[in-house]
Amino acid sequence: MDGDRQLTSTANPRVKFVVGLRSRRSRDAQGVTCLDGIAETRLALDAGWTVRTLFHCAELMGADAAAGAELVARARSAGAETIAVSRTVFERMAYREGPDGILAVVPSPGAALASLDVPAGALVVVAQRIEKPGNLGAMLRTADAAGVAAVIAADPVTDWGNPNVIRASKGTVFSVPVAAADTGSTLAWLAERGLTLVATTPDTSVRHFDADLTGGIAVAVGAEKWGLDERMLAAAGLRVRIPMAGRADSLNAATSAAIVLYEAVRQRSLSG
């Protein structure tokens, strides 16, 4: 990390720019967002993502100092601007509590829907009107672990570059292909690729483990309060429910997605 002069003023325009990225309007206008954390930034670099600017604070790295220094050197060699900052400045910019001394400015994630290329027989996730960034991020972690080909936000309420989405995803928003589109465009995209829409809903007698989830499918999960809308349900080739024995009438959206996705993974593994 040698050679980077330390930035110590929270009034510096560079600091104000990063703080401003907490606003979706600013992220959309600039086309960038912030990635906070050593592990998350490493994952983004591993996935081929470009880091434009990397801010680092050795004082906050603690036991991760060696890993942090290696990451700074790696980002610099890849063409990123690297800037050392004081603890006060870093904590002003950081999005999470207990930051580890690495914060990167990167292009906002998300591709145009038409550019998403998925193989035949792909496993895809459609998240319609998910309101909580944490749920969207959690779905991405599951999607990454389950080998999902793409995640589409239909009629999105939040953007893929939301720092809380990035944080909850542990950086997997940069490793899983993602896109956002309106519901009509999403349904047309699925139909063009021959993917069967599997709608998760309590209003069906078909349990998720009784359904055939081995082909090219898109598992659709709806908003936390209302679920999938009528357009999604009408377009579904299959509706499935997750059996529930308790008093609650629904599960967390990210949990529902995980349960159905891993049933699909199980079935695909057995079918070879």
N, C-alpha and C positions, 0 to 999 in steps of 0.2 A: 504493500500500500504506500510505499515511498513515492515521493514526487507530487502528491496531491496536497495543495495548500488547503488548510482547514478553513471552512466557512463557519463563522461564529455568530452572525446576526440573523435573528428571526425576521428582520425587516428586509432582508435581501430579496430581490425580485424572483430568484430561483426558488426560494423557499415559498414565497407567496404563490408561485405558479403551481407547485406541488399541492399545497393546501387547497388551492382552488379546484383541483381535480376531484375533490369530494362531491362536487356538483355534477350531476349528469349532463347538464347543459355545457359545462366546460369540457367534459370528456368528449362529448359528441362534437363540439366545435374544434377541438384540437386533435381528435382521433387517437388519443393516448389515455392511458390509465396508470395507476401505481400498483406495483407488486411488492408486498412487504414481507420479507423473511428470507433467510438463507436457503432453506429447503425448497421453498416455492420458486425462488429465482433460479436455483440450480435446475429444477425440473423444467422450467421454461427454456433455459439454454439448451438442455438435453433434447427438448422437442424442436429445436431449431428456431426458437423465437428470438427476435432482435431486441436487445436492450439498448435504448438510446442514451440514457443517463443512469448511472448507478451512484447513489449516495451511500457512504459508509461511515460508521462510527465505531472505532476499535474499542472504546470504553464500554460499549453495550454488548460486545460479542462474548465476553467472558470466556467460558470453556470452549466456545466455538470460534476462537480467534484465528486458529490455523485454517479452519474451513472457510471463514469469512475472507481472510487474506487471499486464499486460493481463488475464491469466487471473484474477488475484485480484479485479480490479475487475469483471470480467464475472460471476464467481460471486457477489460481494457484491450486484450489481444484480439478480441472479436470486433473491435471498433467502437466500443461504448465510451462515452465520456464518463470519467470517474471523479467524484468530488468527495473529499473528506469533510465531515461536519462535526460540530461539537455535540455533546449529549443534549443540550438544551434545544438546539436546532433540530436534531433528529427526532426528539420526542414531540416537537411541534408538528413535524411532517407525518409521523407514523400514524397508521390507522388502527393499530391494535395495541392492547395493553401488554407491557413487558416485551417491547421490540428487541430484536436480536442484532440490530446494527446494520442491516442491509435493506435498502429500499431502491427499487428500480422503476424508472419510467419506461414503459413499453407501449407498442401499438395496441390499441384496444382489440380484444379477441372477437371473433365472429366473422364468418364468411357469408357471402351472398348465397341464398338458398340454392340457386341454380348451379352454383359452382361446387356444391357438395357431391363428392363422388363416392358412392358406396357399392360394395360388391353384391353380386346376386346372393340371395339368402341372408342378407344382412340383418342384424339386430339393431334397431334404432329406438330412441326414446323421443317422445313428443311431450313437452311440458306446456300445458295450456294455462295461460294467465296465472302463473305461480307468483304470488305476491311477496313472499318472504325470500330475500336473497340467500339466507342460510339454507333454506330448503333446496333452492336451485343449485347451490354449491355442493350440498350433500349428494344430490342426484348425480352430479358430475364425478364425484369420488367413486360412487358405485359404478357408474358407466365406465370409468377408466378401469376399475378392477374387473368388471365383467366382460371387457373386450367389446363394448358397444361401438358401432361404426360411426355414429353421429348422434348429437342431441339437438333438437330443434325447439326453440321457444316460440310457441304459437300465441299470437296476440300478447306479446310480452308486457309485463308491468314494470320490470326492471331490465337493465341492460347487462350484457355479459361482462362488461368492464367495471361493474359495481365492485368497489373494494371488498364489500362483505360477501359477494359471490366468490371472488377470487380467494379470500381468506377461508371460507367454508369449503371450497373445493380443494384446498391445499395445493393450489397451482395447477390442478388437472384441467382447468378451463383452457390451458395452453397445450395440453396433450391430446384432448378429445376434440374432434372437429365439431364446431358449434355454429349455429345460424339462428336467425330470428326472422319471422315472417308472420303475416296475418293467417288466420285459420284457413281461408279459402286457398291461398297459395300453398300452404302446407299440405292440405288434402290432395291438391292437384299433383304436387311433387311425389307424394307417396304412390298415387295411382299410376303415374308415369313409370315408376320403377317397380311396379308390381308388388309392393309391400302391403301386407294385410294389416289393417289398423286393429289393434287389440285394445279395446276401451276398458279401463278399470272403473267399475261402478257397482254399488250395492244392489242395483236393480236388475239382477239376473240370477238364474239358478245355477249357472256354470261356475264351478270353483276353479281357481287359477291352475291348480295342479291336475285338473281333469281335462284341460284344454290342450290342444296340440300347438306347442310354441316352438317347433323345430324349423319352420320355414322362414322366409323373409318376412319379418314382422316389425311393426312399430308399436311399442307399448306406450299408450297415452295415459297421462295422469293429469287431473284437472286441479283447479284452484282449491286452496285449503278449505274454503267455506262452501263453495257451490259445486265443486267437481267439474266434470266435462260438460260443455254446453250441448245443445240439441244437434248442432251440425256435426260435432265429433261423434256423438252417439249414433246418429243416423248413418254416418259414413263407415262405421265400424263393421268389419267382417266378423268380428268376434267380440263378445262382451264377457268379462270375467269378474268374479268377486273374490275377495280374500275372506275366508271364513273367520268369524269373530264370535267368541263365546262369552265375552264380557258385556258390560252395560253400555260402553261407548259404541257409537254408531259409525265411527270412521277412524282411520289411522292417519298419522302424519303423511303428507304427500310424498316426502322423500322415502319414508319407510315403505309405503305402498309400492313405489317404483322398485325399491331394492328387493322386496319379496317376489314380485313377479319376474323381475329380470333374472334373479338367481334360479327360479324355477325353469326359466328358458335355458339358462346355462346348463342346468342339470340334465334337462331333456336332450339338449344338443350333444352333451358329453356322452350320454348313453347311446345316442343314435350314431355317434361317430362323425 
